[in-house]
Amino acid sequence: MATIIRDPYHCTFIHIPKTGGNTITNWMRDNFEIEVSKRKQHADVEQAQNRFGNLGWTFCVVRNPWDYMVSWYTFKIYLCNAYIKNITETPEKIVPEKEKWNLELQQSKLKKLEQGFDSWLEQTRLPEQYRWATNCNYVMKLENLNEDFKEVQERLDCFAPLGYANKTPDRTKYQDYYNDKTKDLVYKKYKNDIEAYQYEF
């Protein structure tokens, strides 16, 4: 998803998944007239340009890649459980052709996820955050979001505080999910993110 403001300052937020983007989109919606592109749920700069044309000043948020992967893993478990609950408790809402209403499929996905984080991490290949952030004018870090976001507030002359949306399901520290092998695996898969945005485990 990309969110654009044309007035009073022409700018576009590029929403990288699992980086707190809903919080920023909600802030923009609460304080300005916005346009949102949903054709590409998480559009990069080029895709957003195809939708909006001139994007003005672009900005996004990145996240520590080791934390990013744990966030995805716990979210996928949460999502499977939510879909299974919906299917079993509200069968009258089932739309058979939609994947999220396929009980057997969701149970199969959950079973694979429950084999553990190590197994999931070895099999998955989520896009690098670098893919979205590389062409943005300003890159914020989720770990320092309130401070980094001041630049956006100043440019838009709007100092309303950020809220908080889509809290990750409760979990232990992301470091607790890793051993030496999986820690190194994330480094190899997401080296561009780690080096470009100066992250450490």
N, C-alpha and C positions, 0 to 999 in steps of 0.2 A: 504494500500500500504506500502511496505517496500523497501528501497533503500540501496544498498550495494556498498561500495568502497573496493576494495581489495588491491590497491596500491596507495599511498605509505604507508597508514596505514589502516589496516583491521578493518572496522567499518560498522555498519548498523543503519540507521535511521528508527525508527518505527513511522509511521505517524498516529497519533490519529486524527480522523475527527474534524474539526472546531477549530483547535489549531494553525493555521498558517503553517501547514506542507508543503503546496505548495511552500511557500517562501524558505524553507530549501531545498526541493527537487530541485528547480530551481537553487539554489546556488551550490548544489553538481553537477548538470548536467553541469553548466557553467564552473566549475573548475576542474572536474575529469571525468574519465571514470567510468560510473556507470552501475549497473544492477538494474532493477525495476521489482518487482513482482506485477502483477495485477490480479492474479488468485483470491486473496483475497484482495479486494480493500483497506481495512485497516487491514492488517494482524497484529496479535500480535506476540510475540517473538516465540512461539511454531510453529505457522503457517509459519513464515518466515524461521525458521530452516528447516521445511519440504521442502521448496523451494530451499534454498541456502546452507543448511548444516551449517557449522561453520559461525557464524555471526560476530565474533570478538567482539569489544567493541560496545555496543548498547546504543542508546540515543533516547529521545523523548521529546515532549513538552506537558505540561498540562495547563489547564486554570481554572480560578475561576468557580466553578460549577454553580453559579447563572448567571454569564455572559455566560457560555457555553450553558445553556438552552435557553436564549434569542437569542443567535446567531443562534441556530438551528431553533427556531421558525420563526425568520425574514427571514432566508434562505429558509425555506420551502414555505413561502408566495411568496418570490421572484421567486422561481423555478416554482411554479404553474402558476404565471402570465406570466413567460417567455414561458412555454410550450403552454399556451392558445394563446399567441400572435403568436407563430410559427405555430400552427395549423390553425389559422384563416387567417394568412397572406401568408403562403406558403403551401397550401393544397396539392400541387403536391409532396411534400416531405414526406407525411404521410406514415408511415409503420404501418398498422392497428394492427398487432399483438404486437406492442410495447406499453407498458403502457403509456409512455410519450406522445404518439400521440392520446390517447383516450380523446377527448374533454369532454365528459360527466363525466368521472372519474376525470379529473383535475378540472373541475368546482365544483364537489362534494367535493373534497379535500379542495379547496379554501374556499368554503362556511363554512366548519367545522373550518378551521383556523380563519376565520373572526368572529367566535363566541367569540374570544378573547383569550389572552394568558392564563388566569386562567383555562379556559375550556380545552385548549390543554394540559397544564401542568398536569392536573389531569388525563388525559387519556393516556399520553405517558409514555414510559419507555425506555429511551435510555441507552445503556450500560455505566457502570461506566468507567471513564478514567483509573482507577486503574487496570482494566482488561488488558490493554495494557502496562501500565507503571511499574507494579509491578516487572517484571523481567528484566527491563532495568538497565544498569549500571549507567546511568546518566539521570536525569530528570530535564529538564528546565521548567521555567514558562513563559507563553506568556507575562505576565505583565512585565517581566524583561528580555525579549528575547535577546536583543542586548548585554547585559552584560553577561548573562548566556552562550551565544553562543561563547564567547571568548575561553571557554574551548575546544570546537570543533575546532575552528580555530587554536589554539595552537597545538593540537594533529595532525592536518593535515598540519601544517605549511603553512597555506593559510589564508591571512588576507583580502581577498576581502570582501567588505561590503555586508550585506544582502540586497536584494531588497525588494519588497513588492508585494504579489500576492493575488488575490481573496479577495479584500476588502469587508467586510460585508456591505450590503446595509445600507444606512443612517438610523440611528435610534437615539432615545434619550438614555441617560445612562441606563444601565441594571437595576439599582436600581429602576428606575421609573416604571418598569413593575410589581413590587411586592407589595403585602400587607403582613400582618403578617402571614396569612394562607399559602400563596404560598411560602413565604420565608422559613417557617418551613417545608413545603412539600419537597422542594429541599434538605433541610438538612437531612430529613429522607431517601430520595431516594439515596442520594449521600454522605452519612456519611463517607464512606471509603475514598473517594477522599478528602473531606473537612479536615478530621483528618490527613490523610497521608501526605498531601501537605500543611497543616497549612493555610487553607483559612478561611477568614471571609467574611460575607456579605458586 
